[in-house]
Amino acid sequence: MPREPAAAAPPFRSSLSELILSGEGGLETASLSLGAFQSNCHLVRQPGSTEAVVIDPGAEPDRVLEALSRWGAVPAAILLTHAHLDHIGGVAGVLDRYPVPVYLHDEDRPLYDNAAQQALMFGLEMQQPPLPEHSLAHGQELNLAGVRLEVRFTPGHSPGHVVFVGPGLAFVGDCVFAGSIGRTDLPGGNALTLLTSIRDQILSLSPETKLLTGHGPATTVAVEAASNPFLRDTSWAT
């Protein structure tokens, strides 16, 4: 979750023109910003596949489904980097149409199980999502519709935050942004733990690794290691 809500997203234009499309390491990705917090939802698939993995559908499930349709794909699974409301708010709506499995780390289950209450804290309403079917663990290797991703446990922004690492890219949720890092003032957050997670699990990736973030534009390990003011010195992290 960013430090404050962004303006509401513009209406979906029934095209891929608003998506950020790219190809990294043999995978195709598409990203769109959703909801009041402008959280990024990422779609990833093997080139030309009719199945895609959906990462963090945070709001506006109709826009997610429309983007998949325009991409010529249906969801194979939903992966969640963490369970703050702005990253899970669209889960129920996607599952209403496609009952695919949901993956989440167990340490974020309390947040997930109280999603509707989270929304009320911000004056919002959301449909409580169905329970996740699969638990994520550090070092786990996922192969979903041909999309291979490694799970890395990265607590600090939330107790059960994870990142998903693929060939040449990583979906880093709210650990690190272009020029910033995730907030740690929400329940379960811890600044030292977050910096340790970033140092050990994200900055340890190859410098050219593309980081697809939970808010804002994509960046790279090299850029953030060199210029992110929060990461210039992580020697004091645990």
N, C-alpha and C positions, 0 to 999 in steps of 0.2 A: 504494500500500500504506500502511495506517495505521501508527502508531508501534508498535502491539502487536496480536496477534490478539485478536479478540472471542470471546465464547462461541459455541458451535455454534448454528446456526439451529434453530428449532423445526420439527417435521414440517410438511410442506405440507398444507393443509387442503382441497385440491381445490375452492377457490373463489378469487375475486378479493379476498376480504376482507382479505388481508394485503398486497395491492398498493397502492401509492400511485398513484392515477389522477388525471390532469389533462388539460386541453386548453389548449394555448398556440399562438397564431399559426396556428390552423387545423389543428394536428396533435393527435393523441391520444397520450399517453404513459402508460406503466405502469412502475413500478419495484419491484424486490424485492431483498432483501438475502440473500446466499448465502454458505454455507461458514463455515469457522473464522474468516476475516477479515471476515465480514459485508460483503463488497464488493457494491456496487449494480450490478445488471444492469438496463438500460433497454430497453424495447420502445417503438417509435414507429411510427406509421402515419398515413395519411390517414383521416379519420373514416369508420368503417364498412368499411374495406378488409379483405380477407381475407389480405393480405400485410403483414408487419411487419418492420422492421429491428431486429435484435438488437444491442445495444451492450454489450460487455464481459460475456459469460457466464462468470463467474469460477469457478463451481463448480456442483454439483448440476444437471446438465443436465436431469434428469427434471422438476425443478421449473420450469425455463424452458419446457420443452415443454408441461407441464401448464398453465402460465399462458397460453401462446399458444393452446392448445386452448380454454380457458375464454374467451379473448378472441375466439374464432372466427377465428383467423388461423394462417398458417404463416409460417416465416421466409423473407424474400426475400434477406437477406445478413447477414453478421456484420461489424460494424465494431469495431475495437479501438483504444481510446485509447492503450494501451501494452501491453507484453508481460510484465509481472510476473505471477507464477503466479496471484495472486488475481483477475486479470482475464481469464485465458485458460483456466483449469482446466476449464471446461465446454465449450470449443469442440469437442473431439473427440466428446463425447457428442451434441451437437446435430447435428454433421455425420454421425454414424452414422445418424441418422434422416432428415435433410434435407441432401443434399450441395450446400449453397449456397456462393457465393463468400465468401472472407474477405479483409478489407482491413486492412493494417497498414503503418506507415511503415518503410522499409528500415533505418533506424538502430536499430530495436528487433529486427531479425531475430536477432542473436546471442542475445538473451534468449529469444525465441520458440523458436529451434532447440534451446535447452537447458532447455526448460520442465520436463522430468522431473527434471533435476539441481537446478533451483531448488527444486522441491518437497522433495527430499531434504534440502536445507539447513534446512528447517523441520520435518523429521521427518514429512513427508507423502508420499503417493504420488499420481501423476496420470498419465493417459494422454497420451502425447506427441501433440499435435494435428497434423493434416496441414498441409502448407505453405500459406501464404496465396497466393491467386491474384492479388491486386492490391496495388500499392504506392500509398501515400498521399503527397501532396505539398502543401506550403503553397499556399493559394489555389485548390486543386482544388474544383470544384463537383460534388457527387454528386447524382444523381437516381435513387433506388432505390424502386421501387413507388410513385412519386409523392412520396416524401419527399425534399425538397431540403435539403442540408446543405453548408455551406462548411467546408473543412478548414483549420485553423490550426495551424501547427507551434509546439509549446510545450515544448521540452526543459527539463530541469532535474531533474525527478523521475526521468526515464529519458531516454536519449539520443534516442529517437524518439517521444516523447510528442506527441500531437496532441489538439485539441479539435474538436468538431463543433458548428457554429453554425447554428441554424435561426431561423425567424421568432419572435422573442420568447423564445428559449431557447438554452442551450448545454449540451452534455454535456462536462463539464470533467475527467472522470477524476480523477486524484489530484494535479492542480495545486493546487486550492484547495478547502477544505471550509468549512462554517459555523464561523467563528471560528478557523480554522487553515489550514495549507498542507501539501502533501505532504512526506514525508521525503526527505532527500537524502544519506543515509548508505549507500545501497545502491550497487553498482557502476554507474558511469555517471552518478550523481547529482551535482548542483552547485547550491549554494544561490543564488549570484549569478545563474546562468543561469535558475533557476526564477523568482526574483523579477522578472527582466527579462521572462520570458515572460508572467507574470501581469499585470504592468503594461501591456505593449504589446498583448497579444492578448486579455485577458479584461476588465481594468478599462476598456479602451477601448470596450467594448460599451455600449449604452444602459443607463442606471442601472436601469431596470425589468427588464432581461433576467434571466430565471430561470436559475439555475445548478443543473443536475442533477449531483450530485457522485458520486465513486466510492465514498464511504463517508459514512454519516450522512444528515441531512436536506438537502433542497434549500434554496437561499438565493437572494439576488439580488446583482447587481453593486453596487447602492447600499448594501446592508447591509454587505457585506464591505469596500467602500471606506471606509465610515464607522467600522466597529467592529472589523474584524479586526486583532488586535494585531501581526501580522506584516506588515501592508500599510499601516499608518498613514503610513509614510515609506519610499517606494521610490526616493527620489532618488539613493541610493547604488548602485542596481542599474546594471548596465552598459548 
